[in-house]
Amino acid sequence: MTKHLARLGRFVLLIAITVLAGGVMWWVSRKSNEADPFAAGGEVVSTPLASQPRTLVKAVSVEPSMRDIVLRYSGKIEPWETYSLGFEIGGRVATLGKNADGSPLDDGDRVEAGQELARLDDRVLRARLAEAVANFELASSDLERSRRVRQVSPSAITESEYQNDVTQRAQTAAAQQVAEKNLEDSLIASPITGSIAERMIEAGESVTPHATVFEIVENDRLRLIVNVPEARVRELELRRRSVTEALQTGVSDPEERVFRTHVLLEGNDLYGKPWPTIEAEVYRIAEIADRVTGLFEVEIVIDNRDGLLRPGMVATADIVTDRILAYELPEAAVLFRADATYLYTVTGQPAAMPVLFWEAGETEVQYAKKVALTRWVDQGETILIPSDGAELSRVVTRGQQRLHDGQLIRTIADREEDEGVAERRADGASLR
C-alpha cells in the first residue's frame, strides 16, 4: 500500500512540474508578443545608423600633382657610334697597344682618343723614308747649285738641265711625302674615347690593306632605339616642337625644356628590386617608316659615363609626351562598364553611437560615393584623372566591385591588411 502511494505521489509531482513549465512558457511568449512590434501592431524601430552592417573596403588618400603622360615601348641599347678600323697598307703586325694594366689590348678594354692600338713592322718603311729624304736633299742641292751657276754664268747651264733639276726636286719631295705617309699608316690609333668591341688580329699576323682589325664603340653615351606605330608619332612630334619652343622662349620649368624619357632596365637586382630609373632624352624621330615593319624609329640618348650599361641590353622607355596636374590611381580603382566609367570615393557624416540603452556620443559613418569620369589617361598599371575633371580625396581601391552609391562602408588601413595577411600566412605555416 505504501509503495502504491509513493508511486502515485511521484506521478502527481511530474504533472505539477509539467503544468508549471507550460505556464512559464505561456508567460514568456506573452511578453515576447508584447515586445514584438509586428505582433503587437506597433511601429518598427530602425537599427541605429552606426550599428548597421558595413562593407569592408580599402581606400587611399590622393592629391593632385604634376604627372607625366608617357608612351611605353621596349627596344635595344646600341652604341652611339661604331668604328671599324684597319691599316691603310699591308704588312706584319709587330706590336699591339697596351691597356691600363700593361697587357696587350683586348676585347672590352677602354681606350682614349689618339691611343695606339697596333703597329706594323716598319723597318722597311723607315728605310724607304730615309732613302726618300736623302734623294730629296740631293735633288735640292743640285737645284741650288744650278741656280747659283745660272746667276754667275747664264750660258753655263741649259734651260732643259735647269728644269730637269727642278723636276727632280719635286719628284723626290713627293716620294718623301709618300714614305712619310706609309710610315704613319703603319700605326692605328683610336679616333675616339671608347671601348674595344672586338680585336681581330694577333701580334705577328699579316694583314691586308683596309682589312678590319679593330672595332671600337663610343659608349660614353648610348642610343636606345624603339619602334613607334604611326598612330603615336604625332604625339611625339608635338612634344618635340613644344620642347623646341620652350628652349627658344626661355621657359623656366626645366622639365618643359627637355624631351624627357624614363628608361627602365629589364630584370631586378640581387635583392629582387627593380633597377633604378635612368633619365634620358629623345634624340631623333625617324622621318620615314621602316619598309618592313611600318614603324618609326625613335632614338633616345642615354648618358653612360659611369659605364654601367652595355650595348645589346634590352630596356623599356617611358617617353614623356605631356605633363598635367592630375590624380594618379591604381588601374583597379576605376570601373569600366559599357555605359559608364566611374570610381568610388569615401565620404562621411556624424551619427549617434548607441551603447545598450544609451547614446555614448557621435561617430563618423562612411559612405561610398559614386563619381562618374569623363576624362582619364590610361597609363597601364595606373590611371591619371585630370584635376579639373574631378575633385577627389579618398578613393576606394579594393572592394569597389560590390558597392553602390550611398552604401555604408568601413575602410581598412594598409597596416591592418598587412597584419591580416601575416596572420593568415602564419596559420598556413603552422598547419603545414
ABEGO torsion letter per residue (X at the ends): XAAAAAAAAAAAAAAAAAAAAAAAAAAAAAAAAAABAAAAGBBBBBBBAAABBBBBBBBBBBBBBBBBBBBBBBBBBBBABBBBBBBABBEBBABBBBBAAGBBBBBGBBBBBGBBABBBBAAAAAAAAAAAAAAAAAAAAAAAAAAAAAAABAAABBAAAAAAAAAAAAAAAAAAAAAAAAAAAABBBBABBBBBABBABBBGBBBBBGBBABBBBBAABBBBBBBBBAAAAAAAAAAAAAAAAAAAAGBABAAAABBBBBBBBBEBBAAGBBBBBBBBBBABBBABBBAAAGBBBBBBBBBAAAGABBBGBBBBBBBBABBBBBBBBBAAABBBBAABBBBBBBBBBBBBBBBEABBAEBBBBBBBBBBBBABBBBAGABBBBBAAABBBABBBABGAAABBBGBBBBBBBAAAAAAAAAAAAAAAAAAX
